[in-house]
Amino acid sequence: MKITDLTDQLIASYASVGGINHLDGTNLPSKNGIVSITSDLLRLVFPGFFEDKLTHSSEIKMETALLMDSVAGKLEDELLKSISYEPVNEEAKANPRGAARKFTMRFLSKLPEVREILSTDVDAAFDGDPAAKSKDEVIVSYPFIEAIAVQRLAHVLYGEGIELIPRIMTEWAHSRTGMDLHPGATIGTHFFIDHGTGTVIGETTTIGKHVKMYHGTTLGARSTSGGQELRGQKRHPTIEDHVTIYPGATILGGETVIGAHSTIGGNVFLMDSVAPHSLVIYDGLDMRVLNKQEKTKASDYHI
């Protein structure tokens, strides 16, 4: 069999199995391009941490301006593709290039705000992990910091109604860190996922401030059997302030609320809300929800 024969077979497949082709339509955003932009955004929000050489303060303004200009141009081009493929409003449909430029500048103007929130995540990771020797160590070596930084950056674009590019961003971080943090999730300040591997946070999750989670935690939907009919609905849980969730816990459902100052033990499976100051534990046989008074009598629950 010759290459021409193999080519003909594959071209025939393109005609008969059309659902996984993207030909003769609007150009999609480049996955490699988005990865490059995301890497540069990490350099902008954490100057000096994602570089191969030391950055001097005397050069920071010039280097930042050059990098910002590069990111702006590349991001505008990818946003133009995204908007042309799926316009977010009538203005974008009528003038996609102008809309892409506007979204780009508005997004880049939010970087100082994103940095402020990320600084609280770094604080939470350092304060919450006695193995951490410094905040520099946390930023340069903890996969969580990369995962949450990409999620928070992607969340800004997602809030503008742009969905495809943020999904590429967070799935890239997912592949690198093992943490699947959907860009649609709303996450408060001082957030920390210790170890992190296998963590899943769904699109409509809401997480309050000072929440700490461990590896293998899932904040998911009760069921996705409804498919696209569930789009836009609140499907994932709400986690209030000062909640700790231990490894392997699964919390499901858009109506499920974990009250403030609660602790969810390892391997707990929850589809119901719990009141503030609750301790939910699974002893291998039964799951128990203890109230505040019982919680003070229970043994300390640590890892």
Secondary structure, 3 states (H helix, E strand, C coil): CCHHHHHHHHHHHHHHCHHHCCCCCCCCCCHHHHHHHHHHHHHHHCCCCCCCCCCCHHHHHHHHHHHHHHHHHHHHHHHHHHHHHCCCCHHHHHCHHHHHHHHHHHHHHCHHHHHHHHHHHHHHHHHHCCCCCCHHHHHHHCHHHHHHHHHHHHHHHHCCCCCHHHHHHHHHHHHHHCCEECCCCEECCCCEEECCCCCEECCCCEECCCCEEECCCEEECCCCCCHHHHCCCCCCCEECCCCEECCCCEEECCCCEECCCCEECCCCEECCCECCCCEEEECCCCEEEECHHHHHHCCCCCC
